[in-house]
Each structure stands twice: as C-alpha cells, then as structure tokens.
Amino acid sequence: MPEKTQTPPRDFTAVIDRLHAEFADVHQQATVARCVDAARHGALEVTGKATPDLVERIARQHLQVLALAFAERR
C-alpha cells in the first residue's frame, strides 16, 4: 500500500491557498489541505479525473458544511 504524504500535488497548491484564504477564520490550513485531498480522491473515483476547478468546487462545499457544523456546536 502506498504511503500517504502531507504534501499535496503541485497542481492543487493554488487551490489550497485560495480556499485557506477564503476560510482562514474558520479552518486551519491542514484542514483545508485534507479537504482538497479528499475532494481530489473523490473526483478521481467518480469521474476518473480531478481537475483543479472541480476539486476546488468539491472542497469548498465540504469546507462550508464543516463550517456550518462547527457553528452549530457553538
């Protein structure tokens, strides 16, 4: 089984940076990176490709849901 790394693929660094700036008041960069990685894997599994724009849209939805869940817990 391949070893999982903390470094995202280079294509998605800009996606992580944009989403981290958008959600900086709610999520840490590590959380954003994990959501981007999960979105990338999900897109690959479902569609067979993971373009940066598709991954960004999926990850943004995940981060929005997480933000709502955190807000409800407070």
C-alpha positions in Angstrom: 0.0 0.0 0.0 1.5 3.4 -0.9 2.5 5.7 1.9 0.3 8.8 2.3 2.2 12.1 2.4 1.2 15.5 3.8 2.4 17.3 0.6 -0.4 17.9 -1.9 0.3 17.5 -5.6 1.7 20.7 -7.1 -1.4 21.3 -9.2 -3.5 21.8 -6.1 -1.3 24.1 -4.1 -3.1 27.2 -5.5 -6.4 25.6 -4.7 -5.4 25.1 -1.1 -4.1 28.7 -0.9 -7.3 30.2 -2.3 -9.5 28.1 0.0 -7.4 28.7 3.0 -7.7 32.5 2.4 -11.4 32.1 2.0 -11.9 30.0 5.2 -9.0 31.4 7.3 -11.3 32.5 10.1 -12.8 29.0 10.3 -10.4 26.3 9.2 -6.7 25.7 9.6 -4.6 25.2 6.5 -4.2 21.5 7.4 -7.9 21.0 7.4 -8.2 22.8 4.0 -5.4 20.6 2.6 -7.2 17.4 3.8 -10.5 18.5 2.2 -8.7 19.2 -1.1 -7.0 15.8 -0.9 -10.4 14.1 -0.2 -12.1 16.0 -3.0 -9.3 15.1 -5.4 -9.6 11.4 -4.5 -13.4 11.5 -4.7 -13.4 13.2 -8.1 -10.9 10.6 -9.4 -13.0 7.8 -8.1 -16.3 9.1 -9.5 -15.3 10.8 -12.8 -11.8 9.4 -13.5 -10.2 12.8 -13.5 -9.6 15.5 -10.9 -9.2 18.9 -12.5 -8.2 21.8 -10.1 -11.5 23.6 -10.7 -13.6 20.5 -10.0 -11.6 19.7 -6.9 -11.9 23.3 -5.7 -15.7 23.3 -6.0 -16.0 20.0 -4.2 -13.6 21.0 -1.4 -15.3 24.4 -1.0 -18.6 22.6 -0.4 -17.0 20.3 2.2 -15.5 23.3 4.0 -18.8 25.1 4.0 -20.5 22.1 5.5 -17.8 21.8 8.2 -18.1 25.5 9.0 -21.9 25.1 9.5 -21.4 22.1 11.7 -18.8 24.0 13.8 -21.2 27.0 14.1 -24.0 24.7 15.3 -21.8 23.2 18.0 -21.1 26.7 19.5 
